[in-house]
């Protein structure tokens, strides 16, 4: 994914690409972008697995908030362990 995004930046957003490249932040930007994508995907899949639905939102908002906080924390730990701090 990072290489495709890098090519996309280079061909469609040249100024941004070269700004990141010359400031030595290109790799950091690519990792941050990929980490955010993985984080969002994990939240979605973990919420589905934990049965977090609109029905739960209507019935018990407090439980929904607790579950979503737990899901975000788990997703954050996974992304940090597998993408950020590799």
C-alpha positions in Angstrom: 0.0 0.0 0.0 2.7 2.5 0.9 4.5 2.1 -2.5 1.2 2.7 -4.4 0.5 5.8 -2.3 4.0 7.0 -2.9 3.6 6.6 -6.7 0.2 8.4 -6.4 1.8 11.3 -4.6 4.7 11.5 -7.0 2.5 11.5 -10.1 -0.5 13.5 -8.9 0.8 15.7 -6.1 4.4 16.5 -7.1 4.8 19.5 -4.8 3.6 17.7 -1.7 5.7 14.6 -2.6 8.9 16.7 -3.1 8.2 18.7 0.1 8.0 15.4 2.1 11.0 14.0 0.3 13.3 17.1 0.8 12.2 17.5 4.4 13.0 13.8 5.1 9.4 13.1 6.2 8.2 11.0 3.3 8.7 7.7 5.0 7.1 9.0 8.2 4.1 10.3 6.2 3.7 7.0 4.4 3.8 5.0 7.7 1.3 7.4 9.4 -1.1 7.2 6.4 -0.9 3.4 6.4 -1.3 3.2 10.2 -4.5 5.3 10.0 -6.0 3.1 7.4 -5.2 0.0 9.4 -6.6 1.6 12.5 -9.9 2.5 10.8 -10.2 -1.0 9.3 -9.6 -2.6 12.7 -12.2 -0.5 14.5 -14.7 -1.5 11.9 -14.0 -5.2 12.1 -13.7 -5.3 15.9 -17.0 -3.4 16.2 -18.7 -5.9 13.9 -17.2 -8.8 15.9 -18.4 -7.3 19.2 -21.9 -6.6 17.9 -21.7 -2.9 18.2 -24.8 -1.8 16.2 -27.3 1.0 15.9 -29.7 -1.1 17.9 -27.2 -1.1 20.8 -26.8 2.6 20.4 -30.5 3.1 20.8 -30.9 0.6 23.7 -27.8 1.3 25.8 -25.6 4.2 24.9 -23.3 3.8 27.9 -22.5 0.2 26.9 -21.8 1.3 23.4 -19.4 4.0 24.6 -17.6 1.5 26.8 -17.3 -1.1 24.0 -16.1 1.6 21.5 -13.5 2.9 23.9 -12.2 -0.7 24.4 -12.2 -1.3 20.6 -10.2 1.9 20.0 -7.7 1.0 22.6 -7.2 -2.5 21.2 -6.9 -1.2 17.7 -4.4 1.4 18.8 -2.3 -1.2 20.6 -2.4 -3.5 17.5 -1.4 -0.7 15.1 1.4 0.5 17.4 2.8 -3.0 17.7 2.6 -4.0 14.1 3.1 -0.8 12.1 4.5 2.0 14.2 7.1 0.3 16.5 8.3 -2.5 14.1 
